[in-house]
């Protein structure tokens, strides 16, 4: 049996998306390394069994990523310190805000030789559209700057160029930092197969947590206007209610749940059947994305997209005029969203062509093997 050459400690803020977002990367890392995952409690038994079957070592914690609590964060810091001292990793790989901020601080304190934090989007804290001046955001920015101070073993990974540029502009990172950009988390085209989109009836699908900055209200308002004009069109929404500081209000949640305008399905374990039954996928987000996973999955299955001309989202629309796969609309612009939807209603042949273009664009830019090749270089070789 080939000897494992490095211990890689991967730290995340959610176990539910771990295999979807990082499963193929973990498989690639396991070929030459030990991989230990430090995750919030793994509730789903199928995820636990798959990880253990792959040969991943598991450590769990009580992190609640959307919960604001000094005491909870101190407990998480202590848990990070204990697991790093126990594992003594050669490579420390955290992603998402709390694992990046606290994990990088603790890994530096424990003198881990290679620390590779990945920022999978900057969320609210650096948003120009939804700028939050509160104490939480200010503290987050300060802690991020402190945790990412230059260090010989530190390599910062971004999922789009805009995020890197923003941190440079804000003085969070500078010329002394080693930083890299990868094209999101990638998508496995062998898992998300192409299927011809249905155009009768035309249907628009949104996949998102129910938080305001994802554009939930804008999708609902656009759906309401469209159904007044074209009552046969269907609108569908997949995603869990998120007890986030930006969670949608009870009034909007009640309107969505009523089913009068949108068919709401809550959280689902497999989005593929819903994508297969959708004509177009919509994400009017101004959240501060890395590269939205739901749009990559949509493109892989041959679905045209409508999304915001915002950080991360705009990466998914091909700028080539002869290979267009979707529309970019201004953030919070319901009328522009309606116009884009109406275009597909009036040009149903483009529903198919945009989808084919999207599948091709995903293969060229976002295919998981391309992303993982880059990630392996950063984690193991760079």
N, C-alpha and C positions, 0 to 999 in steps of 0.2 A: 504494500500500500504506500502511495506517495506521501511523504511527510508534509504536513501543513507548514507553510513557511512564515505566515503572519497570523496574529490574532487581530481581527477587525471587529470593533464594537460599534454596532449600529444603534442609534438612539432615535426614536420617533415619538410622536405625540398621539398616535392612534394606531391600534392594531387592526382595525377593520379594513383600512385601505393598504395595509402593509404589503400584502402579496400582489395586489393589483398594480401598485405603484413601483414596488421594488423587488418583486418576486424573481424576475429574470436576472436582475443584477445580483441578487443574493446567490442564485444558482451559479452564475459566472464566477463570483468571488469564492465560492466553496470549492472550486476546482483546485485551488492552490492555497487556500487559507482556512483557518477556523473563523466562523462567523458567530458572534454572540449578539442577540437582539435584546435591547433593554426597552421595554414597551409598557404603556399602561395595561392594566389587567386585560388579558385576552379572554373575552367572554365567549366568543364563537369557537366551539370545539373543533369545527372543520379547519379553521385557521391554525389552531394549536397543533392539530395532528399533521397538517401539511408541512408546517415549519419543522416539527420534530422529525418527520419522515425525510425531509431534505438534509437533515444533519445539523440544523441550526440549534444552538444552545439558547435557552430562554431565561431571561430575568425580567421580573415584572415590578411595577410601581403603582402608586396611587395618583398619578398626575391627572388633573382635569384641565386641559389646555385652555378652555374658554373661561375658567373660573379665576376670578381675581381675589387672591388671598395671600397675604404675607406669610402666614403660618404654613399654608399648604406649599408655598414655594420654598420655604426653608426646609420642610420635610423632603421635598424633591431634591434640593441641593445635597442634603445629607445622603439620600439614597444614591445619587450620582457618585458622590465621593466613595461610598462603600463599594459600588460595583466596579468603578475604575481601579480602586486599590486591589480588589479581588482578582479582576481579570488581567490587569496590567497590559492593556492592548498596545499593539504596535501602531495601529491606525484607529483613530477615533472619528466616527462619521455620524454626526447629528444632523437632522433636518427638521424644519419648522421652528418657530420663534423660541419657545421656552427651551427645548433641547439645545438649540444653537447657542443661546445666550448663557444659560446656566452650565450647559455641558462644556462649552469652550473654556469658560472660566475655571471650572474644576479640572479639566484635562490639562490646562496650563499649569495649575497649581501642583498637579500630580506628575508633571514633567513628561507627559506623553509626547513621543517624538514627532508623530505626524497627526495633525488635527485638520480635518477637512469638513468644516461646516457647510451645509448647503441651504441657501435661502430660496425656498420654493414660492417666492412671492413676498412682497412687503406688506400686504394687507392694508389695514387702515392707517397705520402709524406714519406712513410717508405719503399718503394719498393727497394729491392736489385737488381732487374733486370733492372728497369727503373728509377734509382735514379736521382732525379732532385735536382740540387744544387742551384736553383734559390731562390730569396728573398721570394717569396710566400710560398714555401715549408718550408723554415727555420722559417718564422714567424708562419706558421701553427703549426709546432712542438713546438715552444716556447709557443704559446697560449694554446695548448692542455695541456702541462705540468703545466702551471699556473692554468688553469681552473680545472684540476683534482687533485689539491693539497689535501692531506688527510683532511677529514671532517667527523665528527661522523655520519652524515646522508647520506653520499655518498656511493652508491653501483654501481660499474661499471659492465656493461654487455658486454661480447664479444660473437662473433658467432663462434669462433674457438680458440683452444689453442695456435696456433702460434701467433696470434695477441697479446694475453696477454703476452706471452713470449717475444715478440719483444718490447713491451712497458716497460717491466721490464728491459730488456737488455739495452735499450736506456735511462734508468733512468727517464722515464715519470711517472711510478708508482713504488711502492715498497712494503715492508712487511706490512706497516701500512694500505694499501688500502684493502677494502673489494671488491673482484671482483668475478664474476661468468661467466661461459661459458654455452651457450645454443647452440643447433645444428641448427643454422641458424634461418630463419623466419618460417620454417616448410612448409608443403604443405597439403592441404585438399584433401585427397584421395576420398572423396565423391563428390568432384567437378571435379577432374581430373580422369575420369574413364579409366580403362584399355581397350585398343582396340588392336587387333593383328596388328603388324606392316606389312606394305606392302613391299614386296621385289622385285616386278617387276612393274615398274622399281625401282631400288634401289635409294633412295634419302637421302641426308644429309641436315639437317636444322640447321641453327645458329640463335639464338635469342639474340640480343645485340644492345645497342646503338653504333653508328658508331664512336668509338674512337679507336685509335691505340692500346692501351694496352689491349683491349678486344681480340686482335688477328684477327682483320678484314682482314688485308693484308695477314696474314698467311693462313686464310681460303680461300681467293681469289686465292692465288698462288697454294695451294693444289688442289682446284677445277679445275683450268686451266690445271694442269698436269694430273689429273685424267680423265678429259674429252678428252684429247688427246689420252689416252689409251682406255678409255671406254666411247665413246660419248653418250651412252644411259643413263648414270647415270645423275641424276638431283641434282642440288645444289640450296638451297633456303636460303634467308636471310630476317629476320624480324627485324626491329628496326629503330628508328628515327635518323636522323642526329642530333648530339648534338653539339651546339656551345661551346664546351669545349676547354680548352687550348691544349688538346691532340686530337682534332677532326681530322679525316682522311683528307688528302689533296684533293683538287678538282680533281686531276688526277685520284686517286683511286676511288673517288665517281663517276666520269664520267664512268669509266670502269664498275663499279658495276651496275650503273643505265642503261647502255646500254643493259643489259640482255643477252649478248653474252655468258657469262660464268655462271653467277648466276642469278636466278630469284629473283629480289628484290621487296619486298612488302611494304616497309616503316613501319610505325607504325600501329599496329592493336589493336583493343579493346579486342579481345579474341583469344588467341593463340591455343586453343584446336583443332579447325579444322585443323590447320597447323601441329600440333603434330600428329593428327590422320593420316595424309597423309604422314608423314615422316617415314623413316626406322631407322635412327640414328640421334642423336642430338650432335652437335659439339660446343665446346666453348674453343678455345685455348688461354685463357686469362692469362695475367700476371699482371693484374690490381691491385691486392691486395684486393681480394674479402672477404666477410664474409663467406657465403655459397651461391653460385649462384642460384638464384631463378629459372632461366630457366632450369637448370639441374634437380632440384627437380621436376619441373612440368613434364619434360621428363620422369624421372624415374617413377613418379606416373602413367603415361599413358602407361608404359611398353615399353620404348624406351632405347636401349643401348646408351651409351654415349662415346664420345672421348673428353678429356679435358686435360689441362696442369697439370703437376706435380708441382703445385704452391699453395700458401696459399689459403685456402678456397675451391679451386677447388678439391684438392686431397681428401677432406672429402667425396666427393660424389661417389668415386669408392671403392667398397667393397674389402678389402684386402684378404678376404677368397678365396682361389683358387678354391673351389668347388661351389662358388656362385658369380663368377665374373660378373659384369654388365657393364664394360667398360674398356677403356684404358687410361692410363696417358702417355702423351708425354712430352718431354723436351720443355721448353718455346722457342718460336721463331724457332722451328725446323720443317720446312715444310716437309722435307723428312720423318720424323717420323710420321707426320700427314698423309701423303700420304700412308705410310705403314699400318697404322691402318685402314684407309678407304679401302685399298685394301684387307685387311683381311676379312672384312665384305662382299666384293664383291665375294670373293672366298669361304666363309663359310656362306651362307645365312641362314642355320639352326640356327646359333649362333645369328643372328639378333633377332630371336624370343626368344631364351633362355636367352640372355643377358637382354632383356627387361623384361622377367618374374622375373629374379633375381633382377633387379633394382626396380621393383614394390615392391617386398618383402623387400628389403633393406630400401626403403622409409618408408614402414609401420613400420619397426622395429626401425628406428632411427630418421626419420624426420616427422612423422605424426603430424599434427598440434595440436592435443589434448595433445600429449606428450610435445611439446614445450611450449604450453600455460600453462600447469600445472606448469612447471618450472618458467615461467615468472610471473604467479600469485603469486607464493611463494616469488619471489624476490621483486615484487612491493608491495605486501600487508602484507606478513608475516615475511620475513627475518629480 
